[in-house]
Amino acid sequence: MINKVINNKAAADSKSIDEDHLMHFPCDFALKVMGENLNNYSDYVLLVCQKHVEGVTESCVHTRPSRNGKYIAVTVQLVATSRRQLDDLYIELNNYVHTKMAL
């Protein structure tokens, strides 16, 4: 019985996905962030992206307000160079009080 459990675990481990190899860097990446529709929310997202990624300009940012206008969706087209870079971006954006989610 123990051998069967060990073999099943080994089979599951061999099928697990190595997240570091899912993406090949550098790559085009669409960062999507949802936050409160404040006058400066998209500016904040742009500044954070510029802090972590070279070459991000206002033309890389697209916004869309929610139906009732309470929230705003911000999409930033950028070139990601590493998983660490993306993790740092997500951490900083998600720590901002007016961010509801980052995808």
Secondary structure as GFF3:
##gff-version 3
##sequence-region A 1 103
A	DSSP	alpha_helix	2	15	.	.	.	ID=ss1
A	DSSP	three_ten_helix	19	21	.	.	.	ID=ss2
A	DSSP	beta_strand	27	36	.	.	.	ID=ss3
A	DSSP	alpha_helix	41	52	.	.	.	ID=ss4
A	DSSP	three_ten_helix	58	60	.	.	.	ID=ss5
A	DSSP	beta_strand	61	65	.	.	.	ID=ss6
A	DSSP	beta_strand	71	80	.	.	.	ID=ss7
A	DSSP	alpha_helix	83	95	.	.	.	ID=ss8
A	DSSP	beta_strand	99	102	.	.	.	ID=ss9
###
